[in-house]
Amino acid sequence: MTQLENFAAGHWINGNGEGQVLLDAVTGEPITSASTKGLDFKAMIDYAHQVGNPNLRRLTFHERGRMLRAVALHLRKHLDKFYALSFKTGATKADSWVDIEGGIGNLFSNASLRRKFSDEPFAIDGEAINLSKHNTFMGHHILVPKAGVAIHINAFNFPVWGMLEKVAVNWLAGMPAIVKPATVTSYLTEAVVREIIASGILPDGALQLICGNVGDLLDHVTSQDVITFTGSKSTALKLKKHERILEESVPFNMEADSLNCIVLGNDVTPADAEWEIFIKEIRKEMTTKAGQKCTAIRRIFVPENKIDDVWKSLKQSLSKTTIGNPINEKVRMGSLVSMTQREEVKQQVQKLIASSQLIYGSLDSVELIDADAGLGAFISPLLLLNEKPFASKEVHEVEAFGPVSTIMPYKNMDEAIALSKLGKGSLCSSIVTADDKIAKQYVLGAGTHHGRILILNKDCAKESTGHGSPLPMLIHGGPGRAGGGEEMGGIRGIKHYMQRVAIQGSPTSVTHITNIFQQYANGIETPVHPFKKYFEELNIGDQIISQKRKITSEDIDKFAELSGDHFYAHIINTDFNGTMFEQQVAHGYLLMSIAAGLFVDSYEKNPVLLNYGIDELRFTKPVYPGADMYVRFTCKEKLPNDKRIISNPEDFKRGDDIDKGIVKWLVEMMDGNDEQVGIATILTMVAKKL
């Protein structure tokens, strides 16, 4: 029997020893074994620090983002191989899709985030802060990649998603990763890592893999490292209390299994569309991955006058779930990941039965398709009923990590909120209601104890990703029992792997450091109008100061007629007593239009392809007829603009073949007294020369 290999310090290494035998969850047949005996864990961390971290942190956000996209595209070429292995974990095709293609989707999603950052190895955080009266001293915040490694310990049944949803974020932030998946399904993770390494896309040291025990790995972490853990609360607490982690103040993000809940609003009746939505959502959450999800619904709260109708509908729905070999297309629920897991689920259910009754399913038998219950880790969905949820602690403390949920009654929404909180913190909760007042009451009342809340009704059900689907652009985590951590969340997640630094200095110095022009910094006088420069030729700070133009009452009247904006302040014969203005005032958009006329150069074609937006437009001082106006126009920031990947020639659009970049320009509108009357950032597409 072959043995899984660990990828450490740039090499594939067998563990020295027999290791743990990994079995096919469906047939019980041995697949491979896993061992980390003999691995030098200190060398792995040193390699990440000394090789992987410098290699990643020298790349810009845009380079890292393109790297993520390339990895995702490469992995998509090997889906058949990954699906074949995933079936051995007991996952159905649908389960595997969530794990495999959902994980790859995380790479694509995070790759697209590169556009939210400058083309630099670091990130700007927040707005600039003026710290002086005469505009010579300012402050700003930047984020730099931590100088360590992200260590991801995943003790759960998502061997692909569990890795990719985490490494996508730390790679984009500029940190390498050491991944330790759940050993029992690590053969699938190893297959994905092999393809990633074989692609040659990642720089050396960006990824290492441990298939098995972590040994003394945590004895060598430093304050620059970040540890994430997903799994049981008890294991998480043991790791979090590690002496080295406490001594070094190592950031530790914990995502623990939680007693997530769903609430049926008291407005919903069996005749409503929301009723069927509620039933389907519970069935899906109980049977997807055979309930082996940290986000699965464990507690079901229902108005007490509808409890009988709900459990009857649920029993009928669950009875349609076909269980067995996931390769069989008729099967809708596969097995648990191992016989050990099945025994643990049964033990936890026995604890729940102390105060609840089993109303659907069996602990001892299950009807299967194309499988043997004696060989595979199969179990039927198990639905319990607890009629006194406030008097029963087990249902709010014990989690059976499988297809197990408990129905409980509530009298009013205050009770539903209180019951949801008895779980002491969860990753997610859902409320099914057609009444947005009820939804608001629940969100504001229960929000303290849940990391995410889904409001589900007929308006969003068709496109909803569902109760248990964490999304890359939203935070994933929860308070209390759920661990108190946050992952993913778009830009928010990236910041976990970066150090925030406050910088102070002159606007010119901060401009030089950030490579983004700061207001009041010294501009660069350029004899060539910036609009005549190609993308590569432009320098941050390239600046022109326009000629002056006098604003007249006739300008204001004409703009009012052209635009249809006849706001009273723009009409010359308005009585201005009691208003904020002394006399007829120019439209703000007139000033912006005149500004464009002052900074746009000539009728001739030039490298500027188009203007596609205005950011942060503000009008800071009223402009009256007779006032002069001029513009200070400065190159503020340059961003890459990748060519579209076009697989179908019919999708080609004019301009797709032009190499170009995005340029942001600071537009300062000034009056004859050199006082600012308006400010904006305009965005243009500028052609590249080469």
C-alpha positions as CSV (number, residue, x, y, z in Angstrom):
1,M,0.0,0.0,0.0
2,T,1.4,3.4,-0.9
3,Q,1.8,6.2,1.6
4,L,0.8,9.8,1.2
5,E,3.7,12.2,1.0
6,N,4.2,15.5,2.8
7,F,5.4,18.5,0.9
8,A,8.1,20.1,3.1
9,A,10.8,22.7,2.4
10,G,10.3,22.3,-1.4
11,H,10.4,18.4,-1.5
12,W,7.9,15.6,-1.4
13,I,8.7,13.4,1.7
14,N,7.4,10.1,2.9
15,G,6.8,9.8,6.7
16,N,9.1,7.3,8.3
17,G,6.7,4.7,9.6
18,E,3.5,2.8,8.8
19,G,1.3,5.7,9.8
20,Q,-2.5,5.9,9.9
21,V,-4.4,3.7,7.4
22,L,-7.0,5.7,5.5
23,L,-10.1,3.8,4.4
24,D,-12.6,4.3,1.7
25,A,-15.6,5.6,3.6
26,V,-18.1,3.8,1.3
27,T,-16.5,0.4,1.0
28,G,-14.1,0.2,4.0
29,E,-11.2,-0.7,1.7
30,P,-7.7,0.7,2.5
31,I,-6.7,3.6,0.2
32,T,-3.3,4.7,1.5
33,S,-1.6,5.6,4.8
34,A,-0.4,8.9,6.3
35,S,2.5,9.6,8.5
36,T,4.6,12.7,9.5
37,K,7.2,10.7,11.5
38,G,10.7,12.1,10.7
39,L,9.5,15.5,9.4
40,D,11.6,18.4,10.5
41,F,8.8,20.9,11.4
42,K,11.2,23.6,12.5
43,A,12.8,23.4,9.0
44,M,9.4,23.8,7.5
45,I,8.7,27.0,9.4
46,D,12.3,28.3,8.6
47,Y,11.8,27.6,4.9
48,A,8.5,29.5,4.9
49,H,10.1,32.4,6.7
50,Q,13.3,32.6,4.7
51,V,12.1,31.5,1.2
52,G,8.3,31.6,0.9
53,N,7.7,34.8,2.7
54,P,10.3,37.0,0.8
55,N,9.1,35.5,-2.5
56,L,5.5,36.4,-1.9
57,R,5.9,39.7,-0.2
58,R,8.0,41.1,-3.1
59,L,5.1,40.5,-5.5
60,T,2.4,43.2,-5.8
61,F,-1.3,42.6,-5.1
62,H,-2.0,42.4,-8.8
63,E,0.7,39.9,-9.4
64,R,-0.5,37.8,-6.5
65,G,-4.1,38.0,-7.8
66,R,-3.1,36.9,-11.3
67,M,-1.2,34.0,-9.6
68,L,-4.4,32.9,-7.8
69,R,-6.3,33.0,-11.1
70,A,-3.7,30.9,-12.8
71,V,-3.8,28.3,-10.1
72,A,-7.6,28.2,-10.3
73,L,-7.5,27.7,-14.1
74,H,-4.9,25.0,-13.7
75,L,-6.9,23.1,-11.1
76,R,-10.1,23.1,-13.3
77,K,-8.2,21.0,-15.8
78,H,-8.0,18.1,-13.3
79,L,-11.6,18.0,-11.9
80,D,-12.2,14.4,-12.9
81,K,-9.3,13.2,-10.8
82,F,-10.5,15.2,-7.8
83,Y,-14.1,14.0,-8.1
84,A,-13.0,10.3,-8.2
85,L,-11.1,10.7,-4.9
86,S,-13.9,12.8,-3.3
87,F,-16.4,9.9,-3.8
88,K,-14.2,7.8,-1.5
89,T,-14.7,10.3,1.3
90,G,-18.5,9.5,1.2
91,A,-19.4,12.7,-0.7
92,T,-22.0,12.8,-3.4
93,K,-21.4,14.6,-6.7
94,A,-23.2,17.7,-5.3
95,D,-21.2,17.5,-2.0
96,S,-18.0,17.2,-4.0
97,W,-19.0,20.2,-6.2
98,V,-19.2,22.4,-3.1
99,D,-15.9,21.2,-1.8
100,I,-13.9,21.1,-5.1
101,E,-15.3,23.7,-7.4
102,G,-16.4,25.8,-4.4
103,G,-12.8,25.8,-3.2
104,I,-11.5,26.7,-6.7
105,G,-14.2,29.5,-6.8
106,N,-12.5,31.0,-3.7
107,L,-9.3,31.4,-5.7
108,F,-11.2,33.1,-8.5
109,S,-13.1,35.4,-6.1
110,N,-10.0,36.4,-4.2
111,A,-8.1,36.9,-7.5
112,S,-10.6,39.5,-8.5
113,L,-10.0,41.4,-5.2
114,R,-6.6,42.6,-6.6
115,R,-8.5,45.4,-8.3
116,K,-9.3,46.8,-4.9
117,F,-5.6,47.4,-4.2
118,S,-2.8,49.5,-5.6
119,D,-0.2,47.6,-7.8
120,E,2.1,47.5,-4.8
121,P,3.3,44.8,-2.3
122,F,1.5,46.7,0.5
123,A,-2.0,48.1,0.9
124,I,-3.4,51.5,1.8
125,D,-5.8,51.4,4.8
126,G,-8.4,54.1,5.2
127,E,-8.2,57.8,4.4
128,A,-5.3,60.3,4.7
129,I,-5.4,62.5,7.8
130,N,-4.2,66.1,7.8
131,L,-2.3,66.8,11.1
132,S,-1.3,70.4,10.6
133,K,-2.7,73.9,10.1
134,H,-0.6,74.7,7.0
135,N,-0.9,71.2,5.4
136,T,2.7,70.2,5.7
137,F,2.3,67.3,8.2
138,M,-0.1,64.4,7.7
139,G,-0.8,60.8,8.7
140,H,-1.9,57.7,6.9
141,H,-2.1,53.9,7.5
142,I,-0.6,51.2,5.4
143,L,-0.7,47.4,5.7
144,V,2.4,45.3,5.0
145,P,2.4,41.5,4.8
146,K,3.5,39.8,8.1
147,A,7.0,38.3,7.9
148,G,5.8,34.8,8.9
149,V,3.7,31.9,7.7
150,A,0.0,31.1,7.8
151,I,-0.5,27.7,9.5
152,H,-3.9,26.2,8.6
153,I,-5.1,23.3,10.7
154,N,-8.4,21.9,9.4
155,A,-10.1,19.1,11.3
156,F,-13.2,18.8,9.2
157,N,-14.7,17.2,6.1
158,F,-13.8,19.7,3.4
159,P,-10.4,18.6,2.2
160,V,-10.3,21.0,-0.8
161,W,-12.5,24.0,0.2
162,G,-10.9,23.9,3.7
163,M,-7.4,24.5,2.2
164,L,-8.2,26.8,-0.8
165,E,-10.6,29.2,1.1
166,K,-7.7,30.0,3.5
167,V,-4.6,29.9,1.3
168,A,-6.3,32.2,-1.3
169,V,-6.5,34.9,1.3
170,N,-3.0,34.6,2.8
171,W,-1.4,34.3,-0.7
172,L,-3.1,37.5,-1.8
173,A,-1.9,39.2,1.4
174,G,1.6,38.1,0.7
175,M,2.2,35.3,3.2
176,P,3.0,31.6,2.5
177,A,1.1,28.7,4.0
178,I,1.6,25.4,5.8
179,V,-1.6,23.3,5.4
180,K,-2.6,20.4,7.7
181,P,-5.9,18.9,6.5
182,A,-8.0,16.4,8.4
183,T,-5.9,13.2,8.1
184,V,-8.8,10.9,7.3
185,T,-9.5,12.6,4.0
186,S,-6.0,14.1,3.4
187,Y,-5.5,12.0,0.3
188,L,-7.8,14.4,-1.6
189,T,-5.9,17.4,-0.3
190,E,-2.6,15.8,-1.3
191,A,-3.9,15.3,-4.9
192,V,-4.8,19.0,-5.2
193,V,-1.5,20.2,-3.7
194,R,0.4,17.9,-6.1
195,E,-1.3,19.6,-9.0
196,I,-0.6,23.1,-7.6
197,I,3.1,22.3,-7.1
198,A,3.4,20.6,-10.5
199,S,2.0,23.7,-12.2
200,G,5.0,25.8,-11.2
201,I,2.8,28.8,-10.8
202,L,3.6,29.5,-7.1
203,P,7.0,30.8,-6.0
204,D,9.1,28.5,-3.9
205,G,8.0,28.2,-0.3
206,A,4.5,29.5,-0.9
207,L,2.8,26.2,0.1
208,Q,3.7,23.2,2.3
209,L,1.6,20.2,3.2
210,I,1.4,18.0,6.3
211,C,-0.6,14.8,6.0
212,G,-0.9,13.6,9.6
213,N,0.2,14.8,13.0
214,V,1.7,18.3,13.4
215,G,4.4,17.0,15.7
216,D,6.3,19.9,17.3
217,L,5.3,22.4,14.6
218,L,3.7,24.9,17.1
219,D,6.8,24.9,19.2
220,H,8.6,27.0,16.6
221,V,6.0,29.6,15.7
222,T,6.7,33.4,16.1
223,S,4.7,36.5,16.6
224,Q,4.8,37.1,12.8
225,D,3.0,33.8,12.1
226,V,-0.8,33.4,11.9
227,I,-2.6,30.2,12.9
228,T,-6.1,29.3,11.8
229,F,-8.0,26.3,13.1
230,T,-11.4,24.8,12.0
231,G,-12.8,21.8,14.0
232,S,-14.0,20.9,17.5
233,K,-14.0,23.5,20.3
234,S,-12.1,21.2,22.6
235,T,-9.2,20.7,20.2
236,A,-9.1,24.4,19.4
237,L,-8.8,25.4,23.0
238,K,-5.9,23.0,23.5
239,L,-4.1,24.5,20.6
240,K,-4.9,28.1,21.6
241,K,-3.4,27.5,25.1
242,H,-0.1,26.3,23.6
243,E,2.7,27.9,25.6
244,R,4.6,29.1,22.5
245,I,1.4,30.7,21.1
246,L,0.8,32.6,24.3
247,E,4.4,33.6,24.7
248,E,4.7,35.0,21.2
249,S,1.2,36.4,21.1
250,V,0.6,34.5,17.8
251,P,-2.7,35.5,16.1
252,F,-5.0,32.5,16.4
253,N,-8.2,32.4,14.4
254,M,-10.6,29.8,15.7
255,E,-13.6,28.5,13.8
256,A,-15.3,25.9,16.0
257,D,-18.2,23.6,15.3
258,S,-21.4,25.4,16.5
259,L,-25.0,24.7,17.2
260,N,-26.4,26.7,14.3
261,C,-30.1,27.3,14.2
262,I,-33.0,28.1,11.9
263,V,-36.2,29.9,12.9
264,L,-39.6,29.7,11.3
265,G,-41.3,33.1,11.5
266,N,-44.7,33.0,13.2
267,D,-46.2,34.6,10.1
268,V,-45.5,31.6,7.9
269,T,-48.3,29.0,7.4
270,P,-48.3,25.7,5.4
271,A,-50.0,27.5,2.6
272,D,-47.2,30.0,2.1
273,A,-44.2,29.5,-0.2
274,E,-41.9,30.2,2.8
275,W,-43.1,26.9,4.4
276,E,-41.7,24.8,1.7
277,I,-38.6,26.9,1.6
278,F,-38.1,26.2,5.3
279,I,-38.5,22.5,4.9
280,K,-36.2,22.2,1.9
281,E,-33.5,24.3,3.7
282,I,-33.5,22.0,6.7
283,R,-33.4,18.8,4.6
284,K,-30.5,20.2,2.5
285,E,-28.5,21.2,5.6
286,M,-29.1,17.8,7.2
287,T,-28.1,15.7,4.2
288,T,-25.4,17.8,2.4
289,K,-22.1,16.2,3.3
290,A,-24.2,13.9,5.5
291,G,-24.5,16.8,7.9
292,Q,-20.7,17.0,8.4
293,K,-20.5,20.8,8.2
294,C,-19.5,23.3,10.8
295,T,-22.4,25.4,9.5
296,A,-25.1,22.7,9.4
297,I,-28.4,23.3,11.1
298,R,-28.5,21.6,14.5
299,R,-31.4,23.4,16.1
300,I,-34.9,24.2,14.6
301,F,-37.1,26.7,16.3
302,V,-40.8,26.7,15.3
303,P,-43.9,28.5,16.7
304,E,-45.5,26.1,19.2
305,N,-48.8,26.0,17.3
306,K,-47.1,24.8,14.2
307,I,-44.7,22.2,15.7
308,D,-46.8,19.1,14.6
309,D,-47.2,20.4,11.0
310,V,-43.4,21.1,10.7
311,W,-42.2,17.7,11.9
312,K,-44.7,15.9,9.7
313,S,-43.5,17.9,6.7
314,L,-39.9,17.3,7.6
315,K,-40.4,13.5,8.0
316,Q,-42.1,13.3,4.6
317,S,-39.3,15.4,3.0
318,L,-36.5,13.3,4.6
319,S,-38.1,10.1,3.6
320,K,-37.4,11.0,0.0
321,T,-33.6,11.2,0.6
322,T,-31.9,8.3,-1.0
323,I,-28.7,7.1,0.8
324,G,-25.8,5.0,-0.5
325,N,-22.8,4.8,-2.7
326,P,-22.2,8.4,-3.9
327,I,-21.1,7.2,-7.3
328,N,-24.7,6.1,-8.0
329,E,-26.6,9.0,-9.6
330,K,-29.7,8.1,-7.7
331,V,-28.0,8.7,-4.3
332,R,-28.6,12.1,-2.6
333,M,-26.7,11.4,0.7
334,G,-23.5,9.5,1.1
335,S,-21.7,8.2,4.1
336,L,-19.8,9.8,7.0
337,V,-16.1,10.1,6.5
338,S,-15.2,7.1,8.7
339,M,-16.6,4.4,11.0
340,T,-15.0,6.3,13.9
341,Q,-17.1,9.4,13.0
342,R,-20.2,7.3,12.8
343,E,-19.7,5.9,16.3
344,E,-19.0,9.4,17.6
345,V,-22.3,10.7,16.1
346,K,-24.2,7.8,17.7
347,Q,-22.7,8.6,21.1
348,Q,-23.6,12.3,20.8
349,V,-27.2,11.4,19.8
350,Q,-27.5,9.2,22.9
351,K,-26.7,12.3,25.0
352,L,-29.4,14.3,23.2
353,I,-32.0,11.5,23.7
354,A,-31.7,12.1,27.4
355,S,-34.0,15.1,27.0
356,S,-35.3,14.7,23.4
357,Q,-37.1,12.0,21.5
358,L,-36.1,10.5,18.2
359,I,-39.0,11.1,15.7
360,Y,-37.4,10.1,12.4
361,G,-34.5,7.8,11.5
362,S,-32.7,5.0,13.2
363,L,-29.4,4.7,15.0
364,D,-29.1,1.0,14.1
365,S,-30.3,0.6,10.5
366,V,-30.4,2.5,7.2
367,E,-31.7,1.6,3.7
368,L,-28.9,1.9,1.1
369,I,-28.5,1.9,-2.6
370,D,-25.4,0.1,-4.0
371,A,-23.7,-0.1,-0.7
372,D,-23.2,-2.4,2.4
373,A,-24.1,-0.9,5.8
374,G,-21.6,-3.2,7.4
375,L,-18.7,-1.9,5.4
376,G,-19.4,1.8,4.9
377,A,-19.8,4.6,7.4
378,F,-23.5,5.1,6.7
379,I,-26.2,6.5,9.0
380,S,-29.7,7.7,8.4
381,P,-30.8,11.3,8.9
382,L,-31.9,11.6,12.5
383,L,-34.6,14.1,13.5
384,L,-35.3,14.8,17.2
385,L,-38.0,16.7,19.1
386,N,-37.5,18.6,22.3
387,E,-40.7,20.0,23.7
388,K,-39.0,21.9,26.6
389,P,-36.0,23.7,25.2
390,F,-35.6,26.1,28.1
391,A,-35.4,23.2,30.5
392,S,-32.9,21.1,28.5
393,K,-29.3,22.0,28.3
394,E,-28.1,19.1,26.2
395,V,-29.8,20.3,23.0
396,H,-27.9,23.6,23.3
397,E,-24.6,22.1,24.3
398,V,-24.2,18.7,22.5
399,E,-23.4,18.6,18.8
400,A,-23.7,15.4,16.8
401,F,-21.5,16.1,13.7
402,G,-23.7,14.3,11.2
403,P,-27.2,14.4,9.7
404,V,-28.8,15.3,13.1
405,S,-31.2,18.1,14.0
406,T,-33.7,18.9,16.8
407,I,-37.0,20.6,16.5
408,M,-38.1,22.9,19.4
409,P,-41.1,25.2,20.0
410,Y,-41.2,28.9,20.9
411,K,-44.1,31.2,22.0
412,N,-43.0,34.5,20.5
413,M,-40.0,36.1,18.8
414,D,-38.4,37.2,22.1
415,E,-38.4,33.5,23.0
416,A,-37.0,32.5,19.6
417,I,-34.2,35.0,20.1
418,A,-33.5,33.8,23.6
419,L,-33.3,30.2,22.4
420,S,-31.0,31.0,19.6
421,K,-28.6,32.5,22.2
422,L,-28.6,29.4,24.3
423,G,-26.2,27.9,21.8
424,K,-23.6,30.4,23.2
425,G,-22.5,31.6,19.8
426,S,-22.7,30.1,16.4
427,L,-21.3,30.5,12.9
428,C,-24.6,31.2,11.3
429,S,-28.4,31.3,11.8
430,S,-31.3,31.7,9.4
431,I,-34.8,33.0,9.7
432,V,-37.6,32.2,7.2
433,T,-40.2,34.9,7.2
434,A,-42.2,37.0,4.7
435,D,-42.4,39.8,7.3
436,D,-39.4,42.1,7.3
437,K,-40.4,43.5,10.7
438,I,-40.0,40.1,12.2
439,A,-36.7,39.6,10.3
440,K,-35.4,42.9,11.7
441,Q,-36.4,42.0,15.2
442,Y,-34.6,38.7,15.0
443,V,-31.4,40.2,13.3
444,L,-31.0,42.9,15.9
445,G,-31.9,40.6,18.8
446,A,-29.9,37.6,17.8
447,G,-27.0,39.3,16.0
448,T,-24.8,39.4,19.1
449,H,-24.6,35.6,19.0
450,H,-24.2,34.7,15.4
451,G,-21.5,35.4,12.8
452,R,-23.9,35.4,9.9
453,I,-27.7,35.6,9.6
454,L,-29.7,34.6,6.4
455,I,-33.1,36.2,5.9
456,L,-34.9,33.7,3.6
457,N,-38.2,34.2,1.8
458,K,-39.7,33.7,-1.6
459,D,-38.1,36.9,-2.9
460,C,-34.5,35.6,-2.6
461,A,-34.8,31.8,-2.2
462,K,-34.2,31.0,-5.9
463,E,-30.8,32.7,-5.9
464,S,-29.9,32.3,-2.3
465,T,-26.7,30.3,-1.6
466,G,-28.4,28.9,1.5
467,H,-27.9,28.7,5.2
468,G,-24.6,26.8,5.3
469,S,-22.7,28.3,2.4
470,P,-19.9,30.7,3.5
471,L,-19.0,33.2,0.8
472,P,-15.6,34.6,0.0
473,M,-16.7,38.2,0.2
474,L,-18.5,37.9,3.5
475,I,-16.8,37.2,6.9
476,H,-17.1,33.6,8.1
477,G,-16.9,33.0,11.8
478,G,-18.8,33.6,15.0
479,P,-18.7,34.6,18.6
480,G,-18.5,32.5,21.7
481,R,-18.6,28.7,21.2
482,A,-18.0,29.3,17.5
483,G,-14.5,30.5,18.3
484,G,-14.7,34.3,18.1
485,G,-12.8,34.4,14.8
486,E,-13.4,35.8,11.3
487,E,-12.2,34.4,8.0
488,M,-12.6,35.4,4.3
489,G,-14.7,38.5,4.2
490,G,-13.0,40.0,1.1
491,I,-10.6,42.8,2.1
492,R,-11.4,42.2,5.8
493,G,-9.9,38.7,5.7
494,I,-6.7,39.8,4.0
495,K,-6.0,42.2,6.8
496,H,-5.6,39.3,9.2
497,Y,-2.3,38.5,7.5
498,M,-1.0,42.0,7.4
499,Q,0.5,44.4,9.9
500,R,-1.2,47.9,10.1
501,V,1.4,50.7,10.4
502,A,0.6,54.3,11.0
503,I,2.9,56.6,9.0
504,Q,3.5,60.3,9.6
505,G,5.3,62.9,7.5
506,S,5.0,65.5,4.9
507,P,2.5,64.9,2.0
508,T,5.5,64.6,-0.3
509,S,7.1,61.9,1.8
510,V,3.9,60.0,2.2
511,T,3.3,60.3,-1.6
512,H,6.8,58.8,-2.2
513,I,6.1,55.9,0.2
514,T,2.6,55.0,-0.9
515,N,3.1,55.8,-4.6
516,I,-0.3,57.6,-4.4
517,F,-0.3,61.3,-4.7
518,Q,-1.4,63.0,-1.5
519,Q,-3.1,66.4,-1.6
520,Y,-0.6,69.3,-0.8
521,A,2.4,67.2,-1.9
522,N,4.8,68.7,-4.4
523,G,3.7,68.1,-7.9
524,I,5.9,67.4,-10.9
525,E,5.7,70.1,-13.5
526,T,5.6,68.5,-16.9
527,P,6.0,70.4,-20.2
528,V,4.0,67.6,-21.9
529,H,0.3,67.5,-21.1
530,P,-0.3,64.3,-19.1
531,F,-3.1,63.3,-21.5
532,K,-0.4,63.0,-24.2
533,K,1.6,60.5,-22.2
534,Y,1.2,56.7,-22.5
535,F,0.5,54.7,-19.3
536,E,4.2,53.8,-18.9
537,E,5.3,57.4,-19.4
538,L,3.1,58.8,-16.6
539,N,4.7,59.5,-13.2
540,I,2.8,59.8,-10.0
541,G,2.7,63.6,-9.3
542,D,2.7,64.7,-12.9
543,Q,0.8,67.9,-12.7
544,I,-0.5,70.8,-14.7
545,I,-2.2,74.1,-13.5
546,S,-4.8,75.3,-15.9
547,Q,-5.6,78.8,-17.1
548,K,-8.3,80.7,-15.2
549,R,-11.9,81.0,-16.4
550,K,-14.5,83.5,-15.1
551,I,-17.8,82.0,-14.1
552,T,-20.7,84.2,-15.3
553,S,-24.4,84.3,-14.6
554,E,-25.0,83.4,-18.2
555,D,-23.0,80.2,-17.7
556,I,-25.2,79.3,-14.8
557,D,-28.5,80.1,-16.6
558,K,-27.4,78.0,-19.7
559,F,-26.4,75.1,-17.5
560,A,-29.8,75.2,-15.8
561,E,-31.6,75.1,-19.1
562,L,-29.3,72.3,-20.5
563,S,-29.5,70.1,-17.5
564,G,-33.0,70.9,-16.3
565,D,-31.6,71.6,-12.8
566,H,-33.6,74.7,-11.7
567,F,-32.9,74.5,-8.0
568,Y,-33.8,77.8,-6.4
569,A,-30.1,78.7,-5.6
570,H,-29.2,78.7,-9.3
571,I,-32.0,81.2,-10.3
572,I,-30.8,84.8,-10.4
573,N,-34.0,86.4,-9.1
574,T,-34.4,84.2,-6.0
575,D,-34.8,86.0,-2.7
576,F,-31.7,84.7,-0.8
577,N,-32.8,85.8,2.7
578,G,-32.8,82.8,5.0
579,T,-30.7,80.7,2.7
580,M,-27.1,79.6,2.9
581,F,-26.2,81.7,-0.2
582,E,-25.6,85.4,-0.8
583,Q,-26.7,85.4,-4.5
584,Q,-27.1,83.1,-7.5
585,V,-24.6,80.2,-7.1
586,A,-23.0,78.0,-9.7
587,H,-24.1,74.4,-10.0
588,G,-21.5,72.0,-8.6
589,Y,-21.8,69.9,-11.7
590,L,-21.2,73.0,-13.8
591,L,-17.9,73.5,-12.0
592,M,-16.9,69.9,-12.7
593,S,-17.8,70.3,-16.3
594,I,-15.8,73.5,-16.6
595,A,-13.0,71.8,-14.8
596,A,-13.0,69.1,-17.5
597,G,-12.8,71.8,-20.2
598,L,-9.8,73.2,-18.4
599,F,-7.8,70.0,-18.0
600,V,-8.7,68.1,-21.1
601,D,-6.2,68.7,-23.9
602,S,-7.0,69.4,-27.5
603,Y,-9.2,67.8,-30.1
604,E,-6.6,65.4,-31.2
605,K,-6.5,61.6,-30.4
606,N,-4.2,60.8,-27.5
607,P,-3.4,57.8,-25.3
608,V,-6.4,58.5,-23.1
609,L,-9.0,56.0,-24.3
610,L,-12.0,57.1,-22.2
611,N,-13.2,58.6,-18.9
612,Y,-15.2,56.1,-17.0
613,G,-15.9,57.5,-13.6
614,I,-15.6,60.1,-10.8
615,D,-14.8,59.2,-7.2
616,E,-15.0,61.4,-4.1
617,L,-16.5,64.4,-5.8
618,R,-17.1,67.2,-3.3
619,F,-18.1,70.9,-3.6
620,T,-16.4,72.8,-0.7
621,K,-17.2,76.4,-1.3
622,P,-20.0,78.3,-3.2
623,V,-19.0,80.0,-6.4
624,Y,-20.8,83.2,-7.5
625,P,-20.9,85.0,-10.8
626,G,-17.7,86.9,-11.5
627,A,-15.4,84.5,-9.7
628,D,-12.4,83.0,-11.4
629,M,-11.7,79.3,-11.4
630,Y,-8.7,77.2,-12.4
631,V,-7.8,73.5,-11.9
632,R,-4.7,71.8,-10.4
633,F,-4.7,68.4,-12.2
634,T,-2.4,65.7,-10.9
635,C,-1.6,62.0,-11.7
636,K,-2.7,60.4,-8.5
637,E,-2.4,56.6,-9.0
638,K,-1.8,54.0,-11.7
639,L,-3.4,50.6,-11.8
640,P,-3.0,47.7,-14.3
641,N,-6.0,46.6,-16.4
642,D,-5.7,43.0,-17.5
643,K,-6.8,41.9,-20.9
644,R,-10.0,39.9,-20.9
645,I,-9.6,36.2,-21.4
646,I,-11.8,35.6,-24.4
647,S,-12.6,31.9,-25.2
648,N,-15.4,32.7,-27.7
649,P,-14.6,35.0,-30.6
650,E,-18.3,36.2,-30.5
651,D,-17.6,37.7,-27.1
652,F,-14.9,40.0,-28.5
653,K,-15.6,43.7,-28.0
654,R,-13.9,46.7,-29.5
655,G,-11.0,47.7,-27.3
656,D,-10.3,44.2,-25.9
657,D,-7.1,44.0,-28.0
658,I,-5.7,47.3,-26.6
659,D,-3.1,47.1,-23.8
660,K,-4.2,49.7,-21.2
661,G,-4.1,50.7,-17.6
662,I,-6.3,52.7,-15.2
663,V,-5.1,56.1,-14.2
664,K,-6.7,58.1,-11.3
665,W,-6.3,61.9,-11.4
666,L,-6.7,64.4,-8.6
667,V,-8.8,67.3,-9.7
668,E,-8.6,70.3,-7.4
669,M,-10.9,73.2,-8.4
670,M,-9.6,76.5,-7.1
671,D,-11.0,80.1,-7.2
672,G,-9.2,83.3,-7.8
673,N,-8.2,83.5,-4.1
674,D,-6.5,80.1,-4.4
675,E,-9.1,78.6,-2.2
676,Q,-10.5,75.1,-3.0
677,V,-14.1,75.1,-4.3
678,G,-14.3,71.5,-5.3
679,I,-12.3,68.3,-5.4
680,A,-12.6,65.0,-7.2
681,T,-10.8,61.9,-8.4
682,I,-11.5,61.0,-12.1
683,L,-10.7,57.7,-13.6
684,T,-9.5,57.2,-17.2
685,M,-8.3,54.3,-19.3
686,V,-4.9,55.0,-20.8
687,A,-3.2,53.1,-23.6
688,K,0.1,51.5,-23.1
689,K,2.9,52.3,-25.5
690,L,4.3,48.7,-25.8
